[in-house]
């Protein structure tokens, strides 16, 4: 081969190499292996996401792929979709951004294995302070304690337990807000003592004689009836009680039962009126 042919061959080879280099440079750089060989489901939002989080997740997937295609530095919080999310309430924007970041990072982890961007602090307004308890709140819990104290006294008498409000779980561990425990206990103690005074304050002569059992039972039933009527917001009237109208006693002792019933009912009503009237 003469010198002229060798020179032309060299020029042609150089031109071919230049064209090949230019063509390869014009092609966008391919991401890490796996881009374009997606496994089904990788871009599906987690099942526990809310609808707002899922929307942000999908937008984050699209944004991450866009940054990869344009060779941009991964930065989810720099995306306009993150900075200016769709118009929605504040808490929904927080959920949208959370889903967006996770969808964006899903792309980065899958294709570039890039470290996650630092989480951005999200301001959440603190809840408003609870209002200070007013007199109405104090009275409400005190009245509730009084009612449950009376119930506790009835149960202790029926079960022959020691007369002491401190033995009642309701008194030791009241199911009320912490700040209302003292008003509740104050009412409980008064209700307990009032019920005990009323149910043990019948005349000594009732403890003797053939009518003693009937009178004692009538007095206790009257006290219980007054408490139940008060709990159910019924008008205080012993004649409205079935126990009074149809007493469970022999015919010759029904008048004695009713007399004791009325006294027990009246005594409890006085205790309650005296407590609530002075509060």
C-alpha positions as CSV (number, residue, x, y, z in Angstrom):
1,X,0.0,0.0,0.0
2,X,1.5,3.3,-1.1
3,X,1.9,6.4,1.2
4,X,-1.2,8.2,-0.3
5,X,-3.6,5.3,0.6
6,X,-2.2,5.0,4.1
7,X,-2.8,8.7,4.7
8,X,-6.5,8.5,3.6
9,X,-7.1,5.4,5.7
10,X,-5.8,7.2,8.8
11,X,-8.2,10.2,8.1
12,X,-11.2,7.9,7.7
13,X,-10.5,5.9,10.9
14,X,-10.1,9.2,12.9
15,X,-13.4,10.5,11.5
16,X,-15.2,7.3,12.5
17,X,-13.8,7.4,16.0
18,X,-14.9,11.1,16.4
19,X,-18.5,10.3,15.3
20,X,-18.7,7.3,17.6
21,X,-17.6,9.4,20.6
22,X,-20.1,12.2,19.8
23,X,-22.9,9.6,19.5
24,X,-22.0,8.1,22.9
25,X,-21.8,11.5,24.5
26,X,-25.2,12.5,23.2
27,X,-26.8,9.5,25.0
28,X,-28.0,10.3,28.6
29,X,-26.0,8.5,31.3
30,X,-27.9,5.4,32.5
31,X,-28.5,5.1,36.3
32,X,-27.4,2.2,38.3
33,X,-28.5,-1.3,37.3
34,X,-32.2,-1.9,37.8
35,X,-33.5,1.4,36.2
36,X,-35.8,0.2,33.4
37,X,-35.9,-3.4,34.9
38,X,-38.4,-2.5,37.5
39,X,-40.1,-5.1,39.6
40,X,-43.8,-4.8,39.8
41,X,-45.1,-3.0,42.9
42,X,-41.9,-1.1,43.9
43,X,-43.6,2.3,43.2
44,X,-46.9,1.4,45.0
45,X,-47.5,3.4,48.2
46,X,-47.4,1.4,51.4
47,X,-50.8,0.0,52.4
48,X,-50.9,1.9,55.7
49,X,-50.6,5.3,54.0
50,X,-53.5,7.7,54.0
51,X,-54.8,8.9,50.7
52,X,-52.9,12.2,51.1
53,X,-49.7,10.4,51.9
54,X,-50.2,8.1,48.9
55,X,-50.7,11.1,46.6
56,X,-47.5,12.6,47.9
57,X,-45.6,9.3,47.5
58,X,-46.6,9.0,43.8
59,X,-45.6,12.6,43.1
60,X,-42.3,11.8,44.9
61,X,-41.7,8.8,42.6
62,X,-42.2,11.0,39.5
63,X,-40.0,13.8,40.9
64,X,-37.2,11.3,41.8
65,X,-37.2,9.9,38.3
66,X,-37.1,13.4,36.8
67,X,-34.1,14.3,38.9
68,X,-32.3,11.1,37.8
69,X,-33.0,11.7,34.2
70,X,-31.6,15.3,34.4
71,X,-28.6,14.2,36.5
72,X,-29.6,16.5,39.4
73,X,-28.3,16.2,43.0
74,X,-31.0,14.3,45.0
75,X,-32.9,16.7,47.1
76,X,-36.6,16.0,47.8
77,X,-37.1,19.2,49.8
78,X,-35.8,21.3,47.0
79,X,-38.5,20.2,44.6
80,X,-41.3,22.7,43.8
81,X,-43.9,20.0,44.6
82,X,-42.5,19.7,48.1
83,X,-42.1,23.5,48.7
84,X,-45.5,24.3,47.2
85,X,-47.8,21.3,47.7
86,X,-51.5,21.4,46.6
87,X,-53.8,23.6,48.5
88,X,-55.0,21.7,51.5
89,X,-55.3,22.0,55.3
90,X,-52.0,22.2,57.3
91,X,-52.0,18.6,58.7
92,X,-52.7,17.2,55.2
93,X,-49.8,19.2,53.8
94,X,-47.6,17.6,56.5
95,X,-48.8,14.1,55.4
96,X,-48.4,15.0,51.7
97,X,-44.8,16.1,52.3
98,X,-44.1,13.0,54.3
99,X,-45.3,10.7,51.5
100,X,-43.5,12.8,48.9
101,X,-40.1,12.4,50.7
102,X,-40.7,8.6,51.1
103,X,-41.6,8.2,47.4
104,X,-38.6,10.3,46.3
105,X,-36.3,8.3,48.5
106,X,-37.7,5.0,47.2
107,X,-36.4,6.1,43.8
108,X,-33.0,7.1,45.1
109,X,-32.6,3.8,47.1
110,X,-33.6,1.8,44.1
111,X,-31.5,3.4,41.4
112,X,-28.7,5.3,43.0
113,X,-28.6,3.9,46.5
114,X,-28.2,7.4,47.6
115,X,-28.3,8.3,51.3
116,X,-31.6,9.8,52.4
117,X,-31.8,13.6,52.6
118,X,-31.9,14.9,56.2
119,X,-35.5,15.2,57.4
120,X,-36.9,18.7,57.5
121,X,-38.3,19.9,60.8
122,X,-42.1,20.1,60.6
123,X,-43.8,22.7,62.8
124,X,-46.9,21.4,64.5
125,X,-48.8,23.9,66.5
126,X,-49.1,22.9,70.2
127,X,-52.6,22.1,71.5
128,X,-54.2,25.0,73.3
129,X,-53.8,24.9,77.0
130,X,-56.6,23.3,78.9
131,X,-58.8,25.9,80.6
132,X,-58.6,26.1,84.4
133,X,-61.4,24.3,86.1
134,X,-64.2,26.6,87.0
135,X,-66.6,26.5,89.9
136,X,-69.1,24.5,87.7
137,X,-66.6,21.8,87.1
138,X,-65.7,21.6,90.8
139,X,-69.3,21.3,91.8
140,X,-70.0,18.7,89.2
141,X,-67.3,16.4,90.4
142,X,-68.2,17.1,94.1
143,X,-71.8,16.2,93.4
144,X,-70.7,13.0,91.6
145,X,-68.6,12.1,94.6
146,X,-71.5,12.6,96.9
147,X,-73.7,10.3,94.9
148,X,-71.1,7.6,94.7
149,X,-70.3,8.0,98.4
150,X,-73.9,7.2,99.2
151,X,-73.9,4.2,96.9
152,X,-70.7,3.0,98.6
153,X,-72.3,3.3,102.1
154,X,-75.3,1.3,100.9
155,X,-73.0,-1.5,99.6
156,X,-71.0,-1.6,102.8
157,X,-74.1,-1.9,104.9
158,X,-75.6,-4.6,102.7
159,X,-72.3,-6.6,102.7
160,X,-71.6,-6.0,106.5
161,X,-68.3,-4.3,105.8
162,X,-66.5,-1.8,108.1
163,X,-67.9,1.7,108.0
164,X,-65.0,3.6,106.4
165,X,-65.0,5.5,103.1
166,X,-61.2,4.8,102.8
167,X,-62.0,1.1,102.2
168,X,-63.8,2.0,99.0
169,X,-61.9,1.7,95.7
170,X,-63.9,4.7,94.3
171,X,-62.5,6.9,97.1
172,X,-58.9,5.7,96.9
173,X,-58.6,5.7,93.1
174,X,-61.3,8.0,91.8
175,X,-61.9,7.8,88.0
176,X,-61.8,11.5,87.5
177,X,-59.1,14.0,86.2
178,X,-56.3,14.5,88.6
179,X,-57.2,18.1,89.4
180,X,-60.7,17.0,90.3
181,X,-59.8,14.2,92.7
182,X,-60.0,16.3,95.9
183,X,-63.4,17.8,95.1
184,X,-64.6,14.3,94.3
185,X,-63.3,12.8,97.5
186,X,-64.8,15.7,99.5
187,X,-68.2,14.9,98.0
188,X,-67.7,11.1,98.4
189,X,-66.9,11.5,102.1
190,X,-69.9,13.6,102.7
191,X,-72.2,11.3,100.8
192,X,-70.9,8.2,102.6
193,X,-71.2,9.8,106.0
194,X,-74.7,11.2,105.3
195,X,-76.0,7.8,104.1
196,X,-74.5,6.1,107.1
197,X,-76.1,8.6,109.5
198,X,-79.4,8.4,107.8
199,X,-79.5,4.6,107.7
200,X,-78.4,4.0,111.2
201,X,-80.4,6.9,112.8
202,X,-83.7,5.2,113.4
203,X,-85.1,5.1,117.0
204,X,-83.8,2.6,119.4
205,X,-87.2,1.1,120.1
206,X,-87.3,-0.1,116.6
207,X,-84.6,-2.6,117.5
208,X,-87.1,-4.4,119.8
209,X,-90.5,-5.8,119.4
210,X,-92.3,-7.8,116.7
211,X,-92.1,-5.0,114.2
212,X,-88.4,-4.3,114.6
213,X,-87.4,-6.2,111.4
214,X,-90.1,-4.7,109.3
215,X,-89.4,-1.1,110.5
216,X,-85.7,-1.5,110.0
217,X,-86.1,-2.8,106.5
218,X,-88.6,-0.1,105.6
219,X,-86.3,2.6,106.9
220,X,-83.4,1.2,104.8
221,X,-85.6,0.8,101.7
222,X,-86.8,4.4,102.1
223,X,-83.2,5.6,102.2
224,X,-82.3,3.6,99.2
225,X,-85.4,4.8,97.3
226,X,-84.5,8.4,98.0
227,X,-81.0,7.9,96.6
228,X,-82.3,6.2,93.5
229,X,-84.8,8.9,92.8
230,X,-82.1,11.5,93.2
231,X,-79.8,9.7,90.8
232,X,-82.6,9.4,88.2
233,X,-83.6,13.1,88.6
234,X,-87.1,12.1,89.8
235,X,-89.2,14.2,92.0
236,X,-88.6,13.3,95.7
237,X,-91.8,11.7,96.8
238,X,-92.0,8.4,98.7
239,X,-95.5,7.7,97.4
240,X,-94.1,7.2,93.9
241,X,-92.0,4.3,95.0
242,X,-93.4,0.8,94.3
243,X,-91.9,-0.4,97.6
244,X,-94.0,2.1,99.5
245,X,-97.3,1.5,97.7
246,X,-97.0,-2.3,97.8
247,X,-94.7,-3.1,100.7
248,X,-93.3,-6.6,101.0
249,X,-94.7,-7.2,104.6
250,X,-97.6,-8.9,106.2
251,X,-100.8,-6.9,106.0
252,X,-100.8,-6.1,109.7
253,X,-97.3,-4.7,109.5
254,X,-97.6,-2.7,106.2
255,X,-98.4,0.6,108.0
256,X,-95.3,0.2,110.2
257,X,-93.2,-0.5,107.1
258,X,-94.6,2.6,105.3
259,X,-94.0,4.8,108.3
260,X,-90.4,3.7,108.5
261,X,-90.0,3.9,104.7
262,X,-91.2,7.6,104.8
263,X,-88.7,8.4,107.6
264,X,-85.8,6.9,105.8
265,X,-86.7,8.6,102.6
266,X,-87.1,11.9,104.3
267,X,-83.9,11.6,106.2
268,X,-81.8,11.0,103.1
269,X,-83.6,13.8,101.2
270,X,-82.7,16.2,104.1
271,X,-79.1,15.1,104.0
272,X,-78.9,15.7,100.3
273,X,-80.7,19.1,100.4
274,X,-78.4,20.2,103.3
275,X,-75.3,19.2,101.3
276,X,-76.3,20.7,98.0
277,X,-78.0,23.7,99.5
278,X,-74.8,24.7,101.3
279,X,-72.5,24.3,98.2
